[in-house]
Amino acid sequence: MIKTTIIKLSMLVVLAYSFKLFAFESSFNYNSDNILILASAIIALALPYLLFVIYKLRRSRRQLRLSEKRLKSTVEGSGDTLWDWNIKTGEVIRINDKYLMDSTTLMGFPPNKGLIHPHDINNVEHLLKVHFAEQSAFFEATYRIKDTFGRWHWVLDRGKIIEKDANLSPLRMTGTVRDISQLKSTEERLNLFAKCVESLTDALAIYDKNFKLVDINPSFLTLFGGVREQYLGKDFSLSGYEQSYTDKIIDIVKEHEHIQQEVKLRNSERVLLPIEISIDEIKNDQNQITNYVIVYSDLTERKKAESQLHNLSNRDRTTSLPNRNLFFTDLQKLVKLNSHHALLVFDLDNFKKINDSLGHQLGDSLLAKLAMRLNKLTRENDVFYRLGGDEFALVMSDTNDIHVITRMAKQFLAAIATPFKMAGHELAITSSVGIVLFPEDGNTPELLLKNADTAMYHAKKKGNSYLFFNDTMNRQAVKRLQIENLMRFGLKEDHFEVYYQPKMNIRTGKLTGMEALVRFITPKKGIISPGVFIPIAEETGQIIEIGEVVLNKACRDVKKWLDDGLFSGRVAVNLSAKQFSLPDLTSRIDVILQKNELPSYFLELEITEGTVMDDPKDAIAIMRSLSARGIHLAMDDFGTGYSSLAYLKQFPLNTLKVDKAFIDDMKTERGRNMVDSIVTIAHNLDLHVVAEGVEQADQIEILKKLNCETVQGYYYSKPLSKAEFTEFLKQQQTKAAPSLITKQKKRLQSLIKVAKHTH
């Protein structure tokens, strides 16, 4: 309207000036004065109005620019992009656009199709067509669009057709685009959390700040049954518990913001289950409590797993008895209660033989049957344990009555000794029992077990018996530990020496060989008797290292005497049971012989009767392997064990040694006959006979009559150190004639050559 008025006034002014010009220039007879007056009047009348209109026009433009500026600021502040789409021309005008320029011409449908994510185009096109078909009041779509840096953003695009042509075809459409990437991310996160809550296997309930139920997840209904509506709006409660208990839980949560409690609740099938409830506060940004979340965790499977784990860690798999771990735990409880009780420790005698001969599987079956048999004998408050291997323990609570304890020990020993019939075998075993009392024999589980083991160790010497612990045993145990430590130190510091006892020909009185004997000489304690340290070394396994020390030193010394021409016989070295059972025994001996460059001909190994009879078949194989190397073999202490003549003839032996006990008994006719029988058996098996422990002249005479070839003992010499034995060898040489010495040296050199060639 303003624009039209301005145009009319302008035309009027132009007309007036035209009249005026015409009056001056016209050649017609018009009254030019009148015309000028008229034109001036028209200008005078129109000019103020024209100026007013111009003023209003300028003010309107300023207001329009201000309005546009405010609109743009508002749009910028809102983060929205305004767009105006000329559908016919394809021109799109945008304000505050971060994706396109403010004004572009884009042909297509929709016009920004090239920037929309390929997966979202179809949906945008569909919604736009729906709006064009007037099936929706507004066009509204969410989709991903690419910015100028090539990054994808989620946007909310809303618009409306505002202009149509005469045929009602859309001409113009306007709207806004908003970046909702953050909202979309939040929405996706919330959806993820919602799905997590719904898929939780634990039941979950959400309460408001007044502990009224707001919502639950599907697992809640699976656990407790029912439908969602029956729970909504209800106060928090625990079925089967008093309201006071529930109120106490609520008070704790309000004070500490969290509680975790194990309760018993019935499930949908009315089965009472162990349930762990965990309650936490939910606060808003103003740190105000808005909700409480309660998680109900069914502990049934966890309890089963814990029970199984407890059994695995506290039960012996073979016998199903409580194991060593539980033994110490239970005994510790009794000690803390200061309750009188007795501890009986059982160790099966020679159980290793059953395992080795019949196999570990049958051995385990035997232990299981034994455990079942003995467990039936226990009193109501007693507990029977398997400590490991073939060692068991019985804890008798609330008693230190000697008669009750003794009766139980006897019952157990009798039950153990009753034979078992298994896999076609009748197996008979025995046991040794050590007994301690609390608090008399110890005030800790460790000390009680140690003292019970000590008593059991002493009972083993008697066999199939029981013994109560006493101070004497303790003193012996302490002494045993001291010897063990001394041996460990002695091996490290080379305190084990080798002494040699000569073996003499009974007819000629000449040296034929010697036996290497170990001596343990300590700097402070002096000489420790072999009878003291060897049994302990056998038990601890130290005998293996001691045996190798003796063998190495004996080979070294003999090689020196051979080189010096002082000796031409064999050195006999004792082989312990533990050494004999080593899988690499032969290779160990080979290494020592090679190290000292001693031919195997000059070595004889003495093996006790008991050692080879533990497992005769294996023993024969080992002995044949040693014999094949040229090493002589002697059976030591013959007659003291339980040799079978059937096996004796299979052993690849060279020598049989008669034990000192038989030699001492020769003063009786029966004793002489026994030695005569042994010598006869040896000769019939083509074995050389050595009598050991010979101390008297009359023993020499008897042995001569019985055709014994070699003797050793104090009658000729006590065991001698290396230096002493060197002198003994020299004395032996001086007794021989010079020609004999020369012959002996030649014979020795010949033997060495043959032995080296054979080795």
Order of alpha helices (4+ residues) and beta strands (2+ residues): alpha-alpha-beta-beta-beta-alpha-beta-beta-beta-alpha-beta-beta-alpha-alpha-beta-beta-beta-alpha-alpha-beta-alpha-alpha-beta-beta-alpha-beta-beta-beta-alpha-beta-alpha-beta-beta-beta-alpha-alpha-beta-alpha-alpha-beta-alpha-alpha-beta-alpha-beta-alpha-alpha-beta-alpha-beta-alpha-alpha
